[in-house]
Amino acid sequence: AAPSTAGVAAVVGADGVQRITLAFGRFNYTPDTIRVRRGIPVELTADRSLAGCFQSFVISDLNVWKQFTETDRTLAFTPNRTGTFRFSCAMGMGSGRLVVEG
């Protein structure tokens, strides 16, 4: 299925960090479209439903990669350019879009 067009906006905490939780649902990442703001730190947390290759998370165009484990389920990065970037598992079986807005 194609990623949703609206997507889910990351929630900005009192500390200024954009946070979103990534899960597994309907044979793909959920949400499959994530909206964030450029230049603001992002913390993406994998919930316990991610298993197998879905635990290896890649945003190639932003040079972001993370292997989630039982004890390390958070990916922190700061998107420094706007645009729509594909994310996927390392095998490309699950995918979605990260929309970085100005």
N, C-alpha and C positions, 0 to 999 in steps of 0.2 A: 504494500500500500504506500502511496505517496505521503510524505510528511504533511502534517496539518499546516495550514497557511497562517493561522492566527498565532499559534504557539503559546507558551507559558512564560510570563515575565519572571525573572529572578526577583526575589524579595530583598530589598536593601535593609540591612540591619542598622541599629543605632551606631555601630562602629563603622558604617559606610561600606561594608562588604556585601556584594550581591550573592545571595545563596539560593541554591536550587537542589532538589533531591531527584536523583535519577533512579528509575526502577525498571523492571522488566514487565511487559504486559503485551498481550496480543502478538507474541513472537517478535517483539522489537523493543527498543528503548521507549520508555514513557517518562516524560513527554518526549516526542520526537522532534519538536521544534522548541528551542529555548531562546528567549529574547534577553539580551543584556546590553549595558551601556559601555561604550568605549572608554578606556582609561580608568575604570573602576575595578578593583580586585573582585574576582569571582571565586566562590568556594562551591564546588560541585560535589555532593555527597552521594555515593552509591548505596542504595539500601540493600538489604540482605537478599532481595529477590534476584539480583544479578548473579549469574553463575556461568561457568564455562568461559567461552571466548568473550562473552559480554563483559567480563571483568577487565579486559584489556581495551581501554578507551583511547581513541586517537582523533585529534583534529589536525590533520597533516598540514594544512595551509597556515596554521598558527604555530606549528612546531610544538604541539601539546600532546603528551602521551602519558598514560598512567596505567599501571597494573594494580587494580584494586585487590586487596587481600582481606582476610578476616580482621586484621588489626589495623589496617590502613585503608580507610574507605573515603578519604577526602582528597580531591584534586584542587589545588589553588593555582590560579594564573590571572594575569591581567591582559585583556584583549586590547591591543594598541592600534587596531585599524578597524574601520567599519566594513560591513559587507555581510554576505551570507556564506557560511563555511560548513562544509559537510563534516559530520562526525560519524564514527563507526567503531565497531570492534576491530581488532587487529586482522580478523579474517574477512571483514567486509560483509558479514551475514546480517548484522543489525546496523541501522544507520539512522541519521536524522540531520537536522540543521541547527546551527548556532547562528542567530541573527544578531549582529553587533551594530547597535545604533549609535549615532553621534551624540 
